[in-house]
Amino acid sequence: MSAPTLPSVLFVCVHNAGRSQMAAAFLAHLAAGRVEVRSAGSAPAATVNSAVVEALAKVGIDISAEVPKVLTVEAVQASDVVITMGCGDACPYFPGKRYLDWQLEDPAGQGVGAVRPIRDQIEQLVRGLLGELGVEPAA
């Protein structure tokens, strides 16, 4: 008998500095180890958006040590669900994977005040995704 495998989710945006970082942080926080979480970008930035780091810190999630990662074919292949956020045609497609596209405003170049509503929208989408995966959000 093999151990049950965790569902695996990959969040992809262009720079992996904003939306995908927030989504991955919320999923890791709310799933509490019950979902394997990845994020990547088709053209990763040098650093995570500081307004995104600050907006998440305001809800108790620290991503200050995160760095943008490049999107790889292996990351897509290893994921059950691939959620894109404006990466366009740069995201590889593999049959049998579940693909979702979340239409979200890009926080690039915006202050923390403008990032908060994007953060809150991402949190709600992540909570919905947890329900679809059959994972109860951590308190």
N, C-alpha and C positions, 0 to 999 in steps of 0.2 A: 504494500500500500504506500503510495507516495503522499507526501504532505500537500495540502491544498496550496495552490499558488495564489499570490495576491494579484488583484487586478492592477494593471499598469497603465498610466496615463502620461502622455507627452504633450506639453503645451509649446506651441511654436508661434513666434512673431519675428519680424525682420531683425531687430537688434537684440532681442533677449535681454532688454534692459528695463522694461516696463510691464506691459500687460502679462506676458508669459511668466515673468518673475513673480508678479502678484498672485496669479492663478496657482502657480506651483506652491507658493508659500501658504496660501489659504488651504489648498488641498492637503499638504503635508501636516499643517496645524490641525485641521478638522478631522482628518482620517486617523491621526495618531498611530502611524505605523501599519495601518490596515490597507493601504494602497501604495504601490510603488510609483513615485512621482519623478518626472523628468521635465526639463525645459531646455529650449534651444532656440537659436536664431539662424535665419538664412544668411545674414550678414551681421554677426554679433558686434556690438559696441565694445568699447574698451572697459567701460564700467557700467554698473547699474545706475539708473536715473536716481539722483539724490532725493528728488521730491517723492518718488515711489518708496524709497527706503524710509523717509520721514512719515509718509502717510500710513505705512504698515506699522511703524513703531507706535503710532498713536492708538492702534488697536492691539498692541501687545505682541506683535510679530517682528522679530529681528532678522533682517536679511542683509545686514551691513557687511557680512563676510562673503556674500554671493558674488559670483563673476559671470558675465555672459558666456555662453557656450555655443559652439558651432553645431548646427544641425547635421547629423550624420545619418546615413542609411541604416546603420546598426541600431540607432536609437528608435527610429520608426519601426523597424522590424521587431524590436523587443517590446513594443507597446501594444496594448489591446485597443486603446482609444487614443486617437491623435486629434488634438484640438488646435485649430489654426486661428490666428488673430491677425489677419492682414498680411500673411507671408506670400500670398499670390501663388503663382505657378512654381515657386521654388521648393515647395514641399513635395517630397517623393510620395507616390501612391503605390500601395501594395494591396492586392485583393485580400479580403478577409479581415481587414482592419476596419474599425469603426472610425469614421471621420466626422468631426463636427466643426463648424466655422462660427466663432463668436464674433459678431460685429461690434467692436468696441472702439471708442475714441482713443487715439494714440496720445499717451501722456508726455511724449517727447516735447521738451521746450516749455512745459507748463509748470506753474507753481503748485505747491501742495494743496492749495484751495481748489484748483481745477482737477487735481488727481483724486481727491476724496470721493466724488461721485463715481468715478471709474472704478475705484477700489471697491466701493459698496456694491456696484453692479456685478463685479467679478465675484465677490463673496456670495451673492445670491445665485449666480450661475454654478459656482462650485458646490454650494449646498444642494442644488437640484441634481447635479451630476452624482453626488454621493448617494442620493436617493435612488437614482437609476442603477447605481452599482450595488445597491443593497447594503450600504455601509452607513451606520448611524453616526452622525457627527459627534465628535467629542465635545464635552461641556466646556 
